[in-house]
Amino acid sequence: MGRRTFLAAAGLTAATAALTAAAGRAAARPAAAAFRVPGEDVRHTRTWMAWPDSTSIWGNTLNGVQTDIALIARTIAKYEPVYLCANSASAAKARSLCGSTVTVVTTIPVDDCWMRDTGPIFRSDGAGGLDAVGLNFNGWGNKQTHAKDALVAGRIAAYVGTPFTAAGLVGEGGAVEQDGAGTLMATRSSLVNRNRNPNMSQSQVEAALRTAYGASKVIWFDGVTGKDITDDHVDATSRFLAPGRAVVQMPLASDNDAYAKDARQQYQVLSAATTAGGTRMTVEKLQGPDYNKIRSTNPEFLASFANYYVCNGAVISGQFGDTRADTAAKATLTRLFPGRVIEQLNIDRLGTGGGGIHCVTQQQPVP
């Protein structure tokens, strides 16, 4: 089962629908204008993650996915604290695999492991204040059970003790990239979509995004609709490095599927774009692997070097078994992130679910 092609609902309930409706009502409240989501490279207080334990979602791959989540958590914990939300019944296994360096939190139940999409988006006011925004997670357009995950953002904010606001749209953290200085990027396919935001125009979605993130400009890509559960999250392809700088994972010249065309379009759009401050974007290329040379033969596998996570002093990225591409990606990331350790991890089991390291992490910045 993989997120790239899994489009069937996994046990949606009336309670889930009610939660989604409630989130929509809460979304009418505007976010505080003084707060802004900082770039991922600012110093973090901790990283938030979640422990998957559902065989109805993961089937016989669950144990392998748990092993990969534990590896990611232990690796990040070398650089900053990691708090991992786990259901009480599976907390003992989470503690056993993650070890003593990871804090397991049992008071915030979860459906799955995609904390980037379910967790709160923390914001800073630049003067020591911190709050959080929830994007009203609805299971990527009601494609997967999410009764618990719909409440994760607010519950983490309450755990931390920060004010919490529901955004004026439905979306996921992986659908939006921010530079911390007023510029966002996102795909229309994911957010300007009736499965998240029915009856909202692109301009209305953009206004809600800008309010939620404390931004003033959105760079839009067309994206890819209906071929994966996320409807093409931007964080698998394009990332901000700094205000005015971005990187795009490029396909092989011989690749010409929908995602390859999408990546080339994202590169072209970014290369012609300007930031909120009017600066022309500088765009780097990160060469993707050859899918014929990676370890996994699963057609749903996501081999995204760009889905890295920036933590205190390090960048945590995947490696997929195409030795030449893995080595080149590490060299590129070393150049793009001077002074940070580049950690490459084998996350093949997680990759079969169509996600990566960025997808399962959410940063809590230092105020």
ChimeraX attribute file (.defattr): number of C-alpha atoms within 10 A of each C-alpha:
attribute: neighborCount
match mode: 1-to-1
recipient: residues
	/A:1	16
	/A:2	21
	/A:3	22
	/A:4	22
	/A:5	18
	/A:6	19
	/A:7	19
	/A:8	11
	/A:9	13
	/A:10	15
	/A:11	13
	/A:12	16
	/A:13	13
	/A:14	9
	/A:15	11
	/A:16	21
	/A:17	15
	/A:18	12
	/A:19	20
	/A:20	22
	/A:21	14
	/A:22	12
	/A:23	23
	/A:24	19
	/A:25	12
	/A:26	17
	/A:27	20
	/A:28	14
	/A:29	12
	/A:30	14
	/A:31	24
	/A:32	17
	/A:33	13
	/A:34	12
	/A:35	22
	/A:36	27
	/A:37	25
	/A:38	25
	/A:39	21
	/A:40	22
	/A:41	21
	/A:42	16
	/A:43	18
	/A:44	18
	/A:45	16
	/A:46	20
	/A:47	23
	/A:48	23
	/A:49	29
	/A:50	32
	/A:51	27
	/A:52	23
	/A:53	24
	/A:54	14
	/A:55	11
	/A:56	12
	/A:57	19
	/A:58	19
	/A:59	11
	/A:60	11
	/A:61	15
	/A:62	18
	/A:63	15
	/A:64	15
	/A:65	23
	/A:66	21
	/A:67	17
	/A:68	23
	/A:69	28
	/A:70	23
	/A:71	18
	/A:72	26
	/A:73	28
	/A:74	20
	/A:75	20
	/A:76	26
	/A:77	22
	/A:78	14
	/A:79	17
	/A:80	20
	/A:81	19
	/A:82	25
	/A:83	18
	/A:84	26
	/A:85	26
	/A:86	27
	/A:87	20
	/A:88	15
	/A:89	10
	/A:90	14
	/A:91	17
	/A:92	13
	/A:93	15
	/A:94	26
	/A:95	18
	/A:96	10
	/A:97	17
	/A:98	24
	/A:99	16
	/A:100	11
	/A:101	17
	/A:102	23
	/A:103	18
	/A:104	23
	/A:105	21
	/A:106	15
	/A:107	13
	/A:108	20
	/A:109	19
	/A:110	25
	/A:111	22
	/A:112	22
	/A:113	25
	/A:114	25
	/A:115	28
	/A:116	23
	/A:117	32
	/A:118	35
	/A:119	32
	/A:120	30
	/A:121	28
	/A:122	26
	/A:123	27
	/A:124	20
	/A:125	17
	/A:126	12
	/A:127	8
	/A:128	8
	/A:129	14
	/A:130	21
	/A:131	23
	/A:132	31
	/A:133	25
	/A:134	31
	/A:135	27
	/A:136	32
	/A:137	27
	/A:138	27
	/A:139	27
	/A:140	23
	/A:141	21
	/A:142	21
	/A:143	19
	/A:144	22
	/A:145	21
	/A:146	27
	/A:147	23
	/A:148	15
	/A:149	27
	/A:150	25
	/A:151	21
	/A:152	26
	/A:153	27
	/A:154	25
	/A:155	18
	/A:156	20
	/A:157	21
	/A:158	13
	/A:159	12
	/A:160	12
	/A:161	12
	/A:162	17
	/A:163	14
	/A:164	21
	/A:165	24
	/A:166	24
	/A:167	26
	/A:168	28
	/A:169	28
	/A:170	28
	/A:171	29
	/A:172	27
	/A:173	23
	/A:174	25
	/A:175	22
	/A:176	22
	/A:177	23
	/A:178	25
	/A:179	24
	/A:180	22
	/A:181	20
	/A:182	21
	/A:183	23
	/A:184	25
	/A:185	22
	/A:186	27
	/A:187	25
	/A:188	22
	/A:189	21
	/A:190	30
	/A:191	30
	/A:192	24
	/A:193	21
	/A:194	13
	/A:195	17
	/A:196	22
	/A:197	20
	/A:198	12
	/A:199	11
	/A:200	15
	/A:201	13
	/A:202	15
	/A:203	10
	/A:204	15
	/A:205	21
	/A:206	24
	/A:207	17
	/A:208	21
	/A:209	26
	/A:210	21
	/A:211	20
	/A:212	27
	/A:213	28
	/A:214	26
	/A:215	24
	/A:216	17
	/A:217	20
	/A:218	21
	/A:219	18
	/A:220	19
	/A:221	21
	/A:222	16
	/A:223	22
	/A:224	19
	/A:225	16
	/A:226	14
	/A:227	15
	/A:228	18
	/A:229	24
	/A:230	29
	/A:231	25
	/A:232	26
	/A:233	27
	/A:234	28
	/A:235	27
	/A:236	25
	/A:237	25
	/A:238	27
	/A:239	24
	/A:240	23
	/A:241	20
	/A:242	16
	/A:243	19
	/A:244	21
	/A:245	18
	/A:246	20
	/A:247	21
	/A:248	26
	/A:249	26
	/A:250	25
	/A:251	23
	/A:252	13
	/A:253	7
	/A:254	8
	/A:255	13
	/A:256	12
	/A:257	9
	/A:258	12
	/A:259	17
	/A:260	18
	/A:261	15
	/A:262	21
	/A:263	21
	/A:264	17
	/A:265	15
	/A:266	25
	/A:267	22
	/A:268	14
	/A:269	16
	/A:270	25
	/A:271	16
	/A:272	11
	/A:273	18
	/A:274	17
	/A:275	21
	/A:276	19
	/A:277	13
	/A:278	9
	/A:279	12
	/A:280	15
	/A:281	17
	/A:282	17
	/A:283	21
	/A:284	20
	/A:285	16
	/A:286	24
	/A:287	19
	/A:288	21
	/A:289	25
	/A:290	18
	/A:291	20
	/A:292	9
	/A:293	14
	/A:294	18
	/A:295	13
	/A:296	18
	/A:297	11
	/A:298	15
	/A:299	12
	/A:300	19
	/A:301	23
	/A:302	23
	/A:303	25
	/A:304	26
	/A:305	29
	/A:306	27
	/A:307	25
	/A:308	23
	/A:309	23
	/A:310	26
	/A:311	26
	/A:312	21
	/A:313	17
	/A:314	22
	/A:315	21
	/A:316	22
	/A:317	26
	/A:318	26
	/A:319	23
	/A:320	24
	/A:321	19
	/A:322	17
	/A:323	14
	/A:324	11
	/A:325	20
	/A:326	21
	/A:327	13
	/A:328	16
	/A:329	25
	/A:330	20
	/A:331	14
	/A:332	15
	/A:333	22
	/A:334	17
	/A:335	11
	/A:336	15
	/A:337	17
	/A:338	11
	/A:339	10
	/A:340	17
	/A:341	17
	/A:342	20
	/A:343	19
	/A:344	20
	/A:345	16
	/A:346	16
	/A:347	23
	/A:348	24
	/A:349	22
	/A:350	25
	/A:351	25
	/A:352	24
	/A:353	23
	/A:354	24
	/A:355	27
	/A:356	31
	/A:357	28
	/A:358	26
	/A:359	23
	/A:360	27
	/A:361	30
	/A:362	28
	/A:363	27
	/A:364	22
	/A:365	22
	/A:366	16
	/A:367	18
